[in-house]
Amino acid sequence: MTGGSNKRVSLAALIAIKPWCRPRLIYRVHHSRRGKDQRKGFTEAGCAQLLDAVHQQLGGPIVLVWYNLNSHVSAAMAELLHARDWLSVHQLRAMRTNSTRSSQCGHI
């Protein structure tokens, strides 16, 4: 999101589901104060801090399913995730864009 003075706000969120409990939405907001060489949104360390907070709140192992965002698939993130033995990560496959898919839907 951008505002009047072009400030950027990023949001990272997890939906936490435990058996026999109500689902929780746990999130963090990042206000960009970036210079020229800084990332717009969450860094790998910021994502890891969110996961640590979720682990602490839920008090148990976590199964994480996420997509191929650049900070999710970086070598630095892989190292941070590997250091957390309570975390099991499943990466979604990359989605292909297929222009014929939309035309096929019209025939259903």
N, C-alpha and C positions, 0 to 999 in steps of 0.2 A: 504494500500500500504506500502511496506517496501523498504527502500533504502539500499545503500551499508553499512552503519553503523547501520542497523536494526532500523532506526527511523520510527515511525508509524505516518501516517497522516490519519485522519478520516474526512469524509465529511457528513454533514447533510443538506438536501435540501427539500424545499417545492415548489410545483408548485401552484401558486396563480392564480385563475381564477375569474374574476369579469365580470358580464354581460356587453356586449358592449365594452369591453376592451381587449387588447392583453394579453395573459397569461404571467406571470412573473415567472422566476426561482429565488428563493431567497435561498441563501445557506450560510453556515458557515464552515470554515475549522478548524480542531483541530489538532495541532501538539503535539504529545505525549511527555511529559517530565516526564514520570511516574517513580515512585519508585516501590518497591515490592508490596505495598498494594494499589496502585492507579489503577483505571480503565483505560483500553486502549483507549477508545473512549469518546464520550460525556456522561456527567453525566445527571441526571434528571434536575439539575439546568441549565446546558448548553442548554438542549432542551427547557426549559421554557424561557430562555433568547432569543432563536431564535423565539419562538412563540410571545413573547412580541415585538420583532423587526418587525415581519411581521404584527402584529396588528397595530403598529404605522405607518408603511409604507402604509398599505392599508386603514386605517382609518375606519374600520367597523368590524362587527362580522366575526368570522372564523368558518368554518366547517372543522374539521380535521378528515381524514380517515387514519388510520395506522395499521400496523401489530403487531404481538406479540413479539417484541424485548424486552429483559429483562428490559431495562430502561423505556419502554412504559407501562408496566403492573405492575410496582412496587408500593408499598404503598406510597412511597415518591412522585412519579409522579402523582398518583391519587390525592394526597393532593394539589399539585401545580396546577393541571388542574382544580380542583374544585373551587379554589380561583379566577378563571378567568371567570366572568359571560358572557363575550363576546365570549366564546369558547364553541363549541359543538363538542364532540369527539365521533367518531364511530370506534369501534375496529373490524378489520376483523377477521373472524373465522380462527382458526388454520387449516393449510392445512395438510391433511394426505398424506403420501407417499404410493402409491399403485403400487406394481410391476406389477400387471395385466393390469394397465392402458396403459402402453407402448405397451404391446402385443396386446391389443384391437385396438390400433390405426393402426396397420398393416393391419387389416381386413376391414378398411373403404374404 
